[in-house]
Amino acid sequence: MSRLQANLILVLTAAIWGAGFVAQDSAMAHLGALWFVGLRFLLAFFVALPLAIREHRQVAAPLARKELITFALIGMALFGGASTQQLGLLTTSVTNSSFLTGLYVIIVPIMSVIVLRKLPHWIVWPAALLATTGIYYLSGGDLAQLTIGDLLTIVCALFWATQVLLVGIFAPGSERPMALSAIQFLVCALGGLTLAAFLEPIAFSDIVDAAPELLYAGLFSSGVAFILQVIGQRWTTAPQAAIFLSSESLFGALFGAILLGERMGWVGYIGCALIFIAMLLVELVPEFTKKQRA
């Protein structure tokens, strides 16, 4: 797969996640945050399981213990991000959540330098700042005073950055991207369901009422989108992946307008333009400089 194809897959992933913000917010009227996280990723696990089984039959070597542990760690990072984001939505707005989650665009390159001791292409830094500025303007450029939900969402951005970085490190060298997806979903589901059973009351009618949101979030926003993320990140770098995945805020605004009737002011459209420019810079500048060196 070419880098262009991989990045287009990541844009599709971001579009699915963007629509997921609407489902996550509306589901909270029926389900507790941890139940929603646990159930959506349980559905995602069943999406990935048949693909992982098929993959297992095609790979000669058995799944190594080291790989299993690594995949479980990625699942723990995923659970940290999903749960803190969902809990944050209890006391913050979708707009604030979208912006603060997008901070992982800056965090991933910084973590990449600290952990990998390897500088990304220089364009990633200005593009990351440009994308973050775009997400800020997309929120209207007017964040309310930080709430507990805002602080939880900042923690969420740290977990997302860790998950993106770990996938970027281990997915390219692994022959089991579907196993990675299935295991991280299962770990996330077990974490959510276990904590929810002790902390949040539930009735079967609550699950029925939240079924549309659960089905979208579980089958598409979690199952399909995270599988696409793993596939796409096998052929691009983690800092570049973070730029493209950050466009979920752009798609979140689009689906908010279509499904919820929300409208952006001119500042929001400036944010959309900045994110799009950042994506173009990350895609085109490395190719241009590579041709110049050749």
C-alpha positions, -999 to +999 in steps of 0.1 A: +000+000+000+013+035-009+016+062+017-012+082-002-036+052+001-027+047+038-034+084+045-067+083+026-077+053+048-069+074+079-091+102+065-120+078+062-113+066+097-115+102+109-148+107+091-163+077+108-150+089+142-164+124+135-199+110+132-193+090+163-192+122+184-229+126+177-237+090+187-215+092+219-232+124+231-268+113+224-262+078+240-255+094+273-292+101+277-298+063+282-265+047+293-237+053+317-204+062+302-186+030+312-215+008+300-214+026+267-176+021+264-178-016+273-207-025+251-195-006+220-161-022+222-176-056+228-195-052+195-162-040+179-145-072+192-171-093+174-165-073+142-128-080+143-129-116+156-137-134+123-110-113+106-085-122+133-094-159+130-090-158+092-056-140+096-045-166+122-051-194+096-030-176+070+000-169+093+023-198+099+040-186+131+019-187+163+011-155+181+041-148+203+036-139+240+055-106+235+030-096+207+001-106+229+013-085+258+020-056+234-015-058+219-030-059+254-010-027+264-024-010+233-059-021+245-053-005+279-043+028+262-074+026+241-096+020+272-079+049+289-087+072+260-123+059+254-134+060+290-119+094+299-134+109+268-169+094+275-168+104+311-157+139+301-188+143+279-209+142+311-197+177+321-183+192+289-196+200+255-190+181+223-172+212+209-148+213+239-144+175+238-135+176+201-109+203+206-093+189+237-092+154+223-074+169+192-045+179+214-030+144+206-019+160+173+007+179+192+014+152+218+022+124+193+053+141+177+065+151+212+061+115+224+078+103+192+109+123+200+110+112+237+103+075+231+118+068+197+146+094+198+139+101+161+128+134+147+098+133+123+099+152+090+102+189+098+069+197+082+051+177+109+057+203+135+042+234+117+014+211+103+006+199+138+005+234+151-016+244+122-041+215+127-044+223+164-051+259+156-077+247+131-094+226+157-094+255+181-111+278+155-135+249+146-146+251+182-155+288+177-123+300+194-142+304+226-135+276+251-154+278+284-136+277+317-122+243+322-145+218+339-137+183+353-149+170+320-124+192+302-096+179+324-107+143+318-106+150+280-070+164+283-061+131+300-080+114+271-057+131+246-027+117+264-041+082+261-050+086+224-015+098+217-001+068+235-024+044+215-016+061+181+022+059+189+021+023+200+001+013+169+026+032+148+055+013+165+042-022+165+017-025+136+042-021+107+063-050+119+034-073+128+017-098+105-014-097+127-031-064+124-065-080+129-053-098+160-041-065+173-075-049+166-095-078+182-073-079+214-073-042+220-111-042+216-115-071+240-093-054+266-112-022+263-146-040+265-136-060+296-123-028+313-155-009+306-179-037+315-160-047+347-160-011+361-195-004+349-209-035+368-196-020+400-202+017+394-232+022+372-268+009+375-284-004+343-316-019+330-321-038+298-344-011+285-315+014+287-295-008+263-326-010+240-330+028+241-294+033+232-292+006+206-289+029+175-260+048+190-244+015+203-246-001+169-230+028+151-203+033+177-196-004+181-198-016+145-185+014+127-169+041+150-150+014+170-149-018+149-145-007+113-127+026+121-100+013+145-093-016+121-088+009+093-065+029+117-043-002+122-042-009+085-034+026+076-007+031+102+012+001+088+022+023+059+026+058+073+043+074+104+026+080+137+030+118+136+016+119+101-013+096+111-021+120+140-025+149+115-050+130+093-069+115+123-073+149+137-096+158+109-123+139+129-131+174+143-138+187+108-161+157+101-177+161+136-187+196+127-201+184+094-222+157+108-233+179+136-246+203+110-263+175+090-277+154+119-282+180+147-288+212+127-257+229+141-242+257+121-207+272+122-197+308+120-169+321+097-144+313+124-153+276+122-148+276+084-114+291+089-106+261+112-118+237+085-094+254+060-065+252+084-069+215+091-072+208+053-040+228+046-022+209+074-033+176+058-020+188+024+013+199+038+019+165+055+010+147+023+028+168-003+059+183+013+077+150+021+071+138-014+084+171-028+116+171-007+122+135-015+121+142-053+144+172-048+170+150-030+167+123-057 
